[in-house]
Amino acid sequence: MSEKNYYVSDVFFKLTFGQNTSESKRLREFLLKSIIPLVPIHDLSVANPELTPQMIRMKNNILDIHMQNNQYEIDMEMQNSKMSVFLNRRFIHYSCRLIDYQLEAGDTSGKLKELIQIVFIRDIDKRCPRLMDDFYAKNTYNISQLGYLQTTIYVYLPYVNKIASEKECLSEFEALIYLMENGNVEGIKYEEKEGMIKMMKKKYNKFIKDKKMVKEVDARYQVQYDFQEWHDVDVEYAKKAGLEQGLSEGKLEMAIRIYEMKYHQDGEWLKECTQEQLDYFSQLILTDIESSELKEKIMNLVS
């Protein structure tokens, strides 16, 4: 267990930064001040602090931290997957849902608040390697769209290792990111003006002593790993190597395994699916869809 890094578990992340406790609020506000210093955060409340065993067992449930005040909606999550078009479209889809949920029947668009989506991810965007980057709608003159509601900020955890190799002393924020990515801060010098590193270590030690919780997280990790393994397959490489058949068979086996682990039902029906249906399955299975609805959509898919 000591070899595993639970700092990057979405469960530990939510337990640490998403609760209505004084320590959690301090840690949460420290992150937000470092990432979005110009946004007022003093009156933010967490709309979804609950974290039940059932939520953890829903292996593909998004364990985000949804915060709000009169001006902003801020959503923050830990993501262990690699950067991909598929993953980014998932983020876009989820952010659109968060904006849509702000309005009830009869409300006007004037009630909409700006959404800031913050994603901590264990990968680097090779197009522009850096620790953080933000994306929003703008034109060719770099002018943002009037009234645009959504900004996505990525915190690329692995990049902190490059910073640590070049700086003599990390800032407290950089050290916190380093702790998340590496599971320790051994061998580096860093500032600690607000005691964030000590607080994180204290929460972590309490977390790993909860054997039942760790077991639940391990089970969640395994299914998330299986999903990532599926979507990380390099299709073009497989085609060049003449491995199309093996790739197809591998996807089918993975589909059956993931379906049975998520729904605890027989997944043999997937053997009757076409490649197009399996590709559609890979999109639907990452949502909160019920098994009966998923099967109906897959079987009714017509080219």
Sequence and secondary structure as in RCSB ss.txt:
>XXXX:A:sequence
MSEKNYYVSDVFFKLTFGQNTSESKRLREFLLKSIIPLVPIHDLSVANPELTPQMIRMKNNILDIHMQNNQYEID
MEMQNSKMSVFLNRRFIHYSCRLIDYQLEAGDTSGKLKELIQIVFIRDIDKRCPRLMDDFYAKNTYNISQLGYLQ
TTIYVYLPYVNKIASEKECLSEFEALIYLMENGNVEGIKYEEKEGMIKMMKKKYNKFIKDKKMVKEVDARYQVQY
DFQEWHDVDVEYAKKAGLEQGLSEGKLEMAIRIYEMKYHQDGEWLKECTQEQLDYFSQLILTDIESSELKEKIMN
LVS
>XXXX:A:secstr
 TTS GGG HHHHHHHHSSSSHHHHHHHHHHHHHH TTS  TT EES     HHHHHSTT    EEEE SSEEEE
EEEE S   HHHHHHHHHHHHHHHHTT  TT  GGG  EEEEEEEESS  TTS  SEEEE  B TTS B TT  E
EEEEEETTHHHHHHHH SSB HHHHHHHHHHHS  TT  B  SS HHHHHHHHHHHHHT HHHHHHHHHHHHHHH
HHHHHHT  HHHHHHTT HHHHHHHHHHHHHHHHHHHH S  GGGGG  HHHHHHHHHHTTS   HHHHHHHHHT
   
